[in-house]
Amino acid sequence: MIFEISTYDPELVKPMREEAKAIGMKEIMTPEDLNKELQKKGFTLILVNSVCGCAAGKARPGLRLAVEKAREDGILPDNMLTVFAGMEKSATAEVRKYFTGYAPSSPQIALLKNGLLISLIERKDIENSDEIRVAEKVYNLLKEHVKRR
């Protein structure tokens, strides 16, 4: 696809993108970029970012806390990626193909190994939590699956 119409004003989502990148997430803009990243061996943590309140108040802050703790404990995944729902629609649709058995929603936080889904934290798990619970869910997922380095 040459042109893609975004749902949101790019200036509106810029701070939300920056917040995800400050955590250490690499932005994915195209399906091709996503598939290239997911061909890499190892663990990949993916954030399906969103403009909603649960992304702003729970998902991104919780993810930041989890990544900080995982960094301290040497259990960071090999790759950390983000796609923005409503913006890069084709990349978001592509990442959701990897989330077999789960309905599309945003935000979502997934852990994959060698391109295969291990676990997915869905919007319903995020919106019914707070940033501390989201951090615990992400951290525990990393602790269980990613080996100490």
N, C-alpha and C positions, 0 to 999 in steps of 0.2 A: 504494500500500500504506500503510495507516494505521499498523500495528505491524509491526516487524521484530525477530525474535529474533536476538540476537548470539551468536556462538560463544564469545566471551571476556568476562570480567568487565571492565566499563568502567574500573574502577580499575587493573586490570592493564595495560591498553593506554594509559592516560593519559600516562605518560612517553614512550612511543613516538610518540604523536600530537604531544606537545610538541616532541620532537626534530625531527620533520618540519616543524612550523610555525616553529621557530627557524631553519631553513634558509631559510625564506621561502615555503614551500609553503602554498597556500590549501586548507583542508580542504573536500572535497566530500561532502555527506551524502545527496544524492538524485540520481536520474537526471535530473530536471529541471534541477537546478543544474549538473550536468555538461554537459548539452547546451547550456545557456545560455552557459557558459564557452567551450565549443568552437565556438560560432558566431562568436566574436571572431576578427578577422583577426590573423595573425601566428603566431609560434612558441609552442608550449605544451609544457612539460616536465611529465610526469606520473610520480609515484611510486605504485605499488600497494604500499602499506605492509603489513607483516606482523609477527607476533610471533616468527618463527623467528630462529635464531641468525645466519643469513646476512644478514638484514635489519638486525639489531642490530650485528653486527660488521663488515659489509662494505658493504651498500647505503646505509644512512643516513650512516655516516661518509664513505664515498666520495663520495656526493652532496654532502655539506657541503663537502668539499675542492674539488670541481669547481665548485660555485656560487661559493665564495669567489674562486677563480682567474678564473672567467668574469666576476665582478663587477669585479675589478681590470682585466681586459682589455676591458671594455665589450661582452661578447658574451652577456649574460644573455638568456634568452628573454622574450617579452612577458608570458607567464603561467607560473606554476608551481603545479601542483595535486597533491593527494594524495587517494587513497581508501584505506580500510583494509579489506583482505580479512578476512572473517570477522566484520566489524562492520556496515558499511553494505553489505549484500550486494547490494541492488538497484543501488546506485551503482557497485559493483565490477563487476557483471554488465554494466552499461551501458557502462562504459569499455572493457571487453574486446571489445565489439562494434566498436570502432575499431581493434582490434589484429588485423585480418583476416589469417588464415593462421598465427596463433600459438596454441598451446595455452594455456589459462588456467594461470597459476602466480603465485606471489608469493614474494618481491618481484619487481617488474618496473619498469623505468624506460623511458619512451617519450618520443620527440620527435615532435610533430605540427606541421604547418603548415596553417593555415586548416582545422583539423579533420581533416586527412588524415595518416595515419601515414607518417613518414619512416624511423624506425628504432626498434627495440625491443631493449633489453637484457633478456634473459630470466633467470629464476632460475638455469638451468644455467650461464650466463655469469658470474653473481654468485657462486654457491656454489663455483665452481672458481677463484676469484680471491681477492684481498684488497682492503682498502679503497683502496690506492694504484692498483691496476689498475682498479677500478671508477671511481675518480676520473678516471683517464686516459681510459677509454672514454667517460664522460659529457662530459668537457671536449673531447675530440677531436670528438665529435659536434656540440657547440655551436660549436666553432671552424670546423668545415666548413660549417655551415649558417646560423648566425646572424651577421648582418653587424655589424661594429663600429659603435658609436653614438657 
